[in-house]
Amino acid sequence: MAVTKQQKVAVAVAGGEALKKRNEELERELRESQEREEQMKSELFRTWDRLRVAEEAEERLCSQLGELEAEAVDQARSYHARIVSLMDQLARAQQLLHQASVPIPRS
């Protein structure tokens, strides 16, 4: 059975149409892939910006925490010095009362 010229042309046309259709599908898939890539890039940049903001906030918080810690240490030292001073005053007062033979009331 011999293949006619018309049959060959029909096969070639059908093959061409199939190739054209496949090419269109590939172009559509490429566009969709490029759109997804752009969306992912946008999301990456947004995430990158959020990370930068978070890192800057962390640095500010660490700095503030350091300042608060230094202030707390200063206050603790001041309170300790005040307590030592009051204890010394109390000890001297008790000593004076003892020397003067004044009874010290106990609670």
C-alpha positions in Angstrom: 0.0 0.0 0.0 1.6 3.2 -1.2 1.3 6.5 0.7 0.0 9.3 -1.5 1.2 12.8 -1.7 -2.0 14.0 0.0 -1.5 11.6 2.9 2.1 12.8 3.3 0.9 16.5 3.3 -1.9 15.6 5.8 0.6 13.9 8.1 3.0 16.9 7.8 0.2 19.4 8.5 -1.0 17.3 11.5 2.6 17.1 12.7 3.0 20.8 12.2 -0.2 21.6 14.1 0.9 19.3 16.9 4.3 21.0 17.1 2.6 24.4 17.1 0.2 23.3 19.9 3.2 21.9 21.9 5.1 25.1 21.3 2.2 27.2 22.6 2.0 25.0 25.7 5.7 25.4 26.3 5.4 29.2 25.9 2.5 29.3 28.3 4.4 27.2 30.8 7.4 29.4 30.4 5.3 32.6 31.1 3.8 30.9 34.2 7.2 29.9 35.4 8.5 33.4 34.9 5.5 34.9 36.8 6.2 32.5 39.7 9.8 33.4 39.6 8.9 37.1 39.8 6.5 36.5 42.7 9.2 34.5 44.5 11.7 37.3 44.0 9.2 39.8 45.4 8.5 37.6 48.4 12.2 37.2 48.9 12.8 40.9 48.9 9.9 41.5 51.3 11.3 38.8 53.6 14.7 40.3 53.3 13.3 43.8 54.3 11.5 42.2 57.3 14.7 40.5 58.4 16.7 43.8 58.1 14.0 45.6 60.2 14.0 42.7 62.8 17.8 42.8 63.0 17.8 46.6 63.5 15.2 46.2 66.2 17.2 43.5 67.9 20.3 45.8 67.9 18.3 48.6 69.5 16.8 46.3 72.1 20.2 44.9 73.0 21.6 48.4 73.3 18.6 49.5 75.5 19.0 46.3 77.6 22.7 47.1 78.1 21.8 50.6 79.3 19.1 49.3 81.7 21.5 46.7 83.1 24.2 49.4 83.7 21.5 51.6 85.4 20.3 48.7 87.5 23.9 48.0 88.6 24.4 51.6 89.5 21.1 51.7 91.5 22.1 48.4 93.3 25.4 49.9 94.3 23.8 53.1 95.5 21.2 51.1 97.5 23.9 48.9 99.0 26.0 52.0 100.0 22.9 53.5 101.6 22.2 50.4 103.5 25.8 50.1 104.7 25.6 53.8 105.8 22.4 53.3 107.7 23.7 50.2 109.3 26.8 52.1 110.4 24.6 54.9 111.8 22.5 52.4 113.7 25.5 50.7 115.1 26.9 54.1 116.3 23.5 55.0 117.8 23.3 51.7 119.6 26.9 52.1 120.9 26.1 55.6 122.1 23.0 54.4 123.9 24.9 51.5 125.4 27.6 53.9 126.6 24.9 56.2 128.1 23.3 53.1 129.8 20.0 53.6 128.1 18.1 50.4 127.6 17.4 49.5 124.0 13.9 48.3 123.4 13.6 45.0 121.6 10.7 44.2 119.3 
